[in-house]
Amino acid sequence: MRILYIDWPCFGKVDVQFTLEQDGHEFVPFFHEGYQDRDNPEFDQAFREFVGDTHYDCCFSFNYFHIVSNNCKEMGIKYIAALYDSPCVMLYSYSLINPTNYVFMFDKQEYLKLKNGGIDTVYYSPLPVNSTIIDFLIEKPFDRNKLSADVSFVGSLYNEDHNFFERLGGANDYTKGYLDAIMEAQLKVQGYNFIEEVLTPDIIAELQRVSPYAPTPSGIETPEYIYSNYFIDRKLTSIERHRLLTAVAKHCNLKLYTINKDAIIPGAVNMGAVDYYSEMPYVFANSKINLNITLRSIQSGIPLRAMDILGAGGFLLTNFQADFLDYFIPNEDFVYYESEEDLINKVNYYLSHEKERIEIAHNGHEKVKTNHSFEQFFHNIFQIVFPD
């Protein structure tokens, strides 16, 4: 098949290209800076001129893009979008029902919300992972001092300046207190996010006053969805990651790998950012324990970072996400914690039980290698997109 690839700066391009070409497909990248726009005549023209009279069996992108979907519909090209971000506000576009769409979502709860709402162009699939890359990389020299750890955390702390939540600073005292209260309550609950449900009309009205939001003409997202997922859940994640990582750092040697090199977790060592392909797999493979603290807007899905840890053969200690149980066995393939106290107890336990830790990491790696490779991922989705 000839496959048009939307070549935006995302993770996974190398793996997609290698997999498709190894399977005998033609991989054709296309990029235009307007790929995130809702309406851009220059993108439309560039896309149509690029395609021209050439036949493409499908178009593929990581994440979903409204403008790509509409162009594929107009040109009769099947559009396959595989989400790895959540939230993804583009999902809440009228274009989602375009009959040429095949949108694969990694978060089952979010998928079911759309599917049960009558959207027939969405499908559920966990994210793929390149589980063979570490076998190749491990033969090469690497900076062991930088890329190995007793306990590591790779990811954002969501504490950047001018984040969305700061825009709500002008809200009245009642609203501020209400938001503080529901965030503290949510932090005590793993596996279920209720923030969107408890944003009352009065609270939404006040948030609209201090930081107005209205959907675009092509969008159907609600203010409740935007404020909960983009404003509050990111702040929640920032608070949770800071608290949990600070607690862990009191009990063991913790290395933090984050894009904000000035971020401070008391007792932890900030190693700065690591490259996704050339450095991150080493961290996962050479950390005794890899922590995953999921972005709170991911309802039940297995985050990309967790799959990458398993793919590199690392030991994964994560918060509870229901979708794990569809594919993995707790305490056999990975371990999850249920509270701050439980996290600390499990960090201490698995640091001192090396044989058990190594066995769990091996089991998780074998499962993703067998069931969640890029090869298997494309095999599964092509069976849906091209049933004949």
C-alpha positions in Angstrom: 0.0 0.0 0.0 1.0 3.6 -0.5 0.5 5.5 2.8 0.5 9.3 3.3 2.0 10.2 6.6 1.3 13.5 8.3 4.9 14.5 9.3 4.4 16.7 12.3 7.0 16.8 15.2 5.8 13.8 17.2 7.1 10.6 18.8 7.1 7.4 16.8 7.8 8.5 13.2 11.0 6.4 13.0 9.1 3.3 14.3 6.2 3.9 11.9 8.4 4.3 8.9 10.5 1.3 9.7 7.5 -0.9 10.3 5.6 0.0 7.2 8.6 -0.1 4.9 9.7 -3.5 6.3 6.2 -4.8 5.6 6.5 -3.7 2.0 4.4 -0.5 2.1 5.4 2.9 0.6 5.8 5.6 3.2 5.2 9.1 1.9 5.6 12.0 4.5 3.8 15.3 4.1 4.1 18.4 6.2 2.5 21.8 6.2 2.6 24.1 9.2 -1.2 24.5 9.2 -1.9 20.9 10.2 -3.3 22.0 13.6 -5.6 24.7 12.2 -9.4 24.3 11.9 -9.6 26.2 8.7 -6.6 27.0 6.5 -7.0 27.4 2.7 -3.2 27.3 2.3 -3.1 23.9 3.9 -6.0 22.7 1.8 -4.2 23.7 -1.4 -0.9 22.3 -0.4 -2.4 19.0 0.6 -4.4 18.6 -2.6 -1.5 19.6 -4.8 0.8 17.1 -3.0 -1.7 14.3 -3.4 -2.5 15.3 -7.0 -3.5 12.3 -9.1 -1.5 9.8 -6.9 -3.5 7.1 -5.3 -3.1 6.7 -1.6 -4.6 3.8 0.2 -4.7 5.7 3.4 -3.4 8.7 5.4 -1.9 8.1 8.9 -1.2 10.5 11.7 -0.4 10.3 15.4 -3.3 12.3 17.0 -6.3 13.6 15.2 -6.4 16.7 13.0 -9.7 18.2 11.8 -8.2 19.8 8.7 -6.6 16.6 7.6 -9.8 14.7 8.1 -11.8 17.1 6.0 -9.3 17.0 3.2 -9.2 13.2 3.2 -12.9 13.1 3.1 -13.0 15.5 0.0 -10.3 13.4 -1.8 -11.8 10.0 -0.8 -8.7 8.9 1.3 -9.1 6.8 4.4 -7.7 8.7 7.4 -6.2 6.7 10.2 -5.5 8.7 13.4 -3.8 7.0 16.4 -4.1 9.2 19.5 -1.4 9.3 22.2 -2.4 12.6 23.8 -5.3 13.0 26.1 -7.1 15.4 26.2 -7.3 15.9 22.4 -9.8 18.7 21.9 -9.8 18.1 18.1 -11.8 14.9 18.8 -14.7 17.2 19.6 -15.0 18.4 16.1 -17.9 17.9 13.7 -15.4 16.3 11.3 -15.1 13.3 13.6 -18.0 11.7 11.9 -16.5 11.9 8.5 -17.0 8.4 7.0 -13.4 8.2 5.9 -12.2 8.4 9.5 -10.7 5.6 11.6 -9.7 7.1 14.9 -7.9 4.8 17.3 -8.0 5.9 21.0 -5.8 4.5 23.8 -8.2 5.6 26.6 -11.1 3.2 26.8 -13.2 5.4 29.0 -12.9 8.3 26.6 -13.5 6.0 23.7 -16.7 4.6 25.2 -18.0 8.1 25.9 -17.8 8.8 22.1 -18.8 5.3 20.9 -21.9 5.2 23.2 -22.8 8.7 22.0 -23.2 7.3 18.5 -19.8 8.0 17.0 -19.0 5.0 14.7 -15.6 6.3 13.5 -13.7 5.7 16.8 -12.0 2.5 17.9 -10.1 1.4 21.0 -6.4 0.3 20.9 -3.6 0.5 23.3 -0.5 2.3 22.1 2.3 0.4 20.3 5.9 0.3 21.5 9.2 -0.5 19.9 10.3 -3.3 22.3 13.4 -4.3 20.3 15.2 -0.9 20.3 16.8 -1.6 23.7 18.4 -4.8 22.3 20.1 -2.6 19.7 21.0 0.3 22.0 22.4 -1.8 24.8 25.3 -2.8 22.5 26.4 0.8 22.2 28.3 2.8 24.9 26.2 5.2 27.0 26.6 7.6 29.9 25.8 5.3 32.8 26.1 8.1 35.4 23.4 10.2 33.6 21.2 7.4 32.3 20.8 5.0 35.2 19.1 5.4 38.6 17.7 3.7 41.6 14.4 5.4 41.0 13.6 7.6 38.1 10.8 9.7 36.8 10.7 10.9 33.2 8.1 13.5 32.4 6.8 17.1 32.9 6.0 18.6 36.2 3.4 20.9 34.6 4.8 23.8 36.6 5.8 26.0 33.7 5.1 29.7 33.9 1.9 31.1 32.5 0.0 27.7 32.6 -3.7 27.6 32.0 -4.6 27.4 35.7 -2.9 30.7 36.5 -5.4 32.4 34.2 -8.1 31.6 36.8 -6.4 33.6 39.4 -8.9 36.4 39.2 -11.8 34.2 40.2 -13.8 35.1 43.3 -12.9 33.5 46.7 -15.8 31.1 46.6 -14.7 29.6 43.2 -11.1 29.4 44.3 -12.1 27.6 47.5 -14.4 25.3 45.5 -11.6 24.4 43.0 -9.1 23.8 45.9 -11.7 21.5 47.6 -12.5 19.4 44.5 -8.8 19.1 43.6 -7.9 17.8 47.1 -10.8 15.3 46.9 -9.7 14.1 43.5 -6.1 13.7 44.6 -7.4 11.0 47.1 -9.1 9.0 44.3 -7.3 6.8 41.8 -8.9 5.3 38.8 -11.8 7.7 38.4 -11.9 11.4 37.4 -14.9 13.3 38.6 -13.8 16.9 38.0 -15.8 17.6 34.9 -19.0 16.3 36.6 -18.7 18.7 39.6 -18.2 21.9 37.7 -21.5 23.5 38.5 -23.2 26.2 36.2 -22.2 28.9 38.8 -18.6 27.8 38.8 -18.5 27.6 35.0 -20.0 31.1 34.8 -17.2 32.5 37.0 -14.5 30.7 35.1 -15.9 32.1 31.9 -15.8 35.5 33.4 -12.1 35.4 34.3 -10.9 33.3 31.3 -13.6 33.0 28.6 -13.8 30.0 26.4 -16.1 29.2 23.5 -15.8 26.4 21.0 -14.9 27.2 17.4 -17.6 26.9 14.8 -16.3 23.4 13.9 -16.1 22.3 17.5 -18.6 20.9 20.0 -16.4 20.7 23.1 -18.0 22.1 26.2 -16.6 24.6 28.7 -16.7 21.9 31.3 -14.5 19.7 29.2 -12.0 22.4 28.5 -11.7 23.8 32.1 -11.5 20.3 33.6 -9.1 18.8 31.2 -6.8 21.7 30.2 -6.9 23.9 33.3 -7.7 21.8 36.4 -6.3 18.3 35.5 -2.9 19.7 34.5 -2.7 21.6 37.8 -3.8 18.5 39.6 -1.1 16.5 37.9 1.5 19.2 38.9 0.5 19.0 42.5 0.4 15.2 42.6 3.7 14.7 40.9 5.4 17.3 43.2 4.0 15.7 46.3 4.7 12.1 45.4 8.1 12.7 44.0 9.1 14.7 47.1 7.9 11.8 49.3 9.8 9.3 47.3 13.0 11.4 47.4 12.9 11.3 51.2 13.4 7.5 51.1 15.7 6.8 48.2 17.9 8.2 45.4 15.6 9.7 42.9 16.5 11.1 39.5 14.2 13.5 37.6 14.3 13.7 33.9 12.3 16.7 32.8 12.3 19.5 30.2 12.3 22.2 33.0 16.0 22.0 34.1 15.3 24.5 36.9 12.5 22.4 38.5 13.2 21.5 42.0 12.0 18.4 43.9 13.6 18.4 47.4 16.1 15.6 47.6 15.9 14.6 43.9 18.5 15.2 41.3 17.2 17.0 38.2 19.0 15.5 35.2 17.2 17.7 32.6 15.5 16.3 29.5 16.5 13.2 27.7 16.1 12.4 24.0 13.2 10.1 23.2 15.2 7.7 21.0 18.8 8.0 21.9 18.6 8.4 25.7 15.2 7.6 27.2 15.3 3.8 26.7 18.6 3.7 28.6 17.0 5.4 31.5 14.1 2.9 31.6 16.3 -0.1 31.2 18.9 1.0 33.8 16.6 2.3 36.5 15.8 -0.2 39.2 12.3 1.4 39.4 10.6 3.6 36.8 7.7 5.7 38.2 4.7 6.6 36.1 2.3 9.3 37.5 -0.4 9.6 34.9 -1.7 13.0 33.6 -5.1 13.2 35.3 -6.9 13.9 32.1 -6.1 10.4 30.9 -9.2 8.7 32.3 -8.4 4.9 32.1 -5.8 4.6 29.4 -2.2 3.3 29.5 0.0 6.3 28.9 2.7 6.2 26.2 5.4 6.6 28.9 4.3 3.5 30.7 4.4 1.5 27.4 7.8 2.9 26.7 9.1 1.7 30.1 7.8 -1.8 29.5 9.2 -1.8 26.0 12.6 -1.0 27.2 12.5 -3.8 29.7 12.1 -1.5 32.7 10.4 -2.2 36.0 7.2 -0.1 36.0 5.6 1.3 39.2 2.5 3.3 38.3 -0.7 4.7 39.6 -3.8 2.6 38.9 -5.3 2.9 35.3 -8.1 0.5 34.6 -6.9 -0.3 31.0 -3.8 -2.0 32.4 -6.0 -4.9 33.5 -7.1 -5.6 30.0 -3.6 -6.6 28.9 -1.3 -7.0 32.0 -1.3 -8.7 35.3 -0.5 -6.6 38.4 2.6 -7.8 40.4 3.5 -10.1 37.5 4.0 -7.7 34.6 3.9 -4.3 36.4 3.1 -2.9 39.9 0.6 -0.2 40.8 0.3 1.9 43.9 -3.0 3.2 45.5 -1.8 6.0 47.7 1.3 7.9 48.8 2.0 5.5 51.6 1.5 2.5 49.3 3.9 4.1 46.8 6.7 4.5 49.4 6.2 1.0 50.7 6.5 -0.5 47.2 9.5 1.6 46.3 11.3 0.4 49.4 10.1 -3.2 48.9 11.2 -3.6 45.3 14.5 -1.8 45.8 15.4 -4.6 48.2 13.9 -7.5 46.2 16.0 -7.5 43.1 15.1 -11.0 41.8 11.3 -10.3 42.0 11.8 -6.9 40.4 13.8 -8.2 37.5 11.3 -11.0 36.9 8.4 -8.6 36.8 10.3 -6.3 34.4 11.1 -9.3 32.1 7.4 -10.4 32.1 6.2 -6.9 31.1 8.7 -6.6 28.4 7.8 -10.0 26.9 4.1 -9.1 26.8 4.6 -5.8 25.0 7.1 -7.4 22.6 4.5 -10.1 21.7 1.2 -8.2 21.8 2.0 -4.4 21.4 4.7 -4.0 18.8 4.2 -1.6 15.9 3.9 -4.6 13.6 1.0 -6.0 15.6 -0.6 -2.6 15.9 -0.7 -2.0 12.2 -1.8 -5.5 11.6 -4.7 -5.0 13.9 -5.8 -1.6 12.5 -5.4 -2.6 8.9 -7.8 -5.5 9.5 -10.4 -3.0 10.6 -9.6 -0.4 7.9 -9.2 -2.9 5.0 -11.5 -5.8 6.0 -11.4 -7.3 2.6 
